[in-house]
Amino acid sequence: MIEAQALSKRYGGTVAVDALSFAVKPGQVTGFLGPNGAGKSTTMRMIVGLDHPTAGTATVNGRPYRAHPDPLRQAGALLDARSVHKGRTARAHLLALAQTHGIPASRVDEVLGLVGLESVAHRRAGGFSLGMGQRLGIAAALLGDPAVVILDEPVNGLDPNGVLWIRTLLKQLAAEGRTVLVSSHLMSEMAVTAEHLVIVGRGRLLADTTVAELIERVGVGTVVVRTPEATALRDALTAIGAVVTGVEAGLLHVGAATAERIGDVARAAGVVLHELTPRRASLEEAYMELTRSEVEYR
């Protein structure tokens, strides 16, 4: 369980994270989303005690991360895959972490196998690709068999097989009852991986909701309409405030109007319809609509 209560972190008068308050519950994958500069990484760093909020609290399993006598067993985090001694082998890196908590060497070998690095366990981490570094960072996060797993952009540098692997791993960790918080800019992955979303923009909490609720709340879906009288229907729909695009080959994409409303307008205008298909908005579209005014770097 992760709780962040009214976190505030300021740098030189500029608010990096402000007025964030949310809880991440066990048993589900929670996606942590927001534009570049929104405060995601800063918040994750505050959760694991690498940054200190100027106000508010962040707790892991009921207490600050630094207050746990065995933090690696409480929460494992991947915040920067490059944070590794490049002269050490993958196994030596994990073994050094394990020895700080009395974790046996057998667990080191276990997590190396779990992330697919057993064949390169004795290679220096400095020679790893970005994807291999990500896998090593995930191995370190899982080393203490923690109840909480925090991953910042874990699919960076992974090939399609690697992306599928991390997707399966996240779902498995949640199914085991762990608390999983993962940030990503890949909306397609979040749509099929996350059950819950925490979305921030300019350091403020924008949404704490499910994927389905966000899409319904933002309501940016469209209706596909096919008719041999496209121009007449476009004019009739525009008159009621609908947003209509495309009239080629008798196909219209209509926003700001339900399928039922479009059908009523077509009937009143005497227009024949050959297709009337509501298209549910994607997570990416809903996210873009929600964060439209929160993008700091355009």
Secondary structure, 3 states (H helix, E strand, C coil): CEEEEEEEEEECCEEEEEEEEEEECCCEEEEEECCCCCCHHHHHHHHCCCCCCCEEEEEECCECHHHCCCHHHHEEEECCCCCCCCCCEHHHHHHHHHHCCCCCHHHHHHHHHHCCCHHHCCCEHHHCCHHHHHHHHHHHHHCCCCCEEEEECCCCCCCHHHHHHHHHHHHHHHHCCCEEEEECCCHHHHHHHCCEEEEEECCEEEEEEEHHHHHHHHCCCEEEEECCCHHHHHHHHHHCCCEEECCHHHEEEEECCCHHHHHHHHHHHCCCCCEEEEECCCHHHHHHHHCHHHCCCC
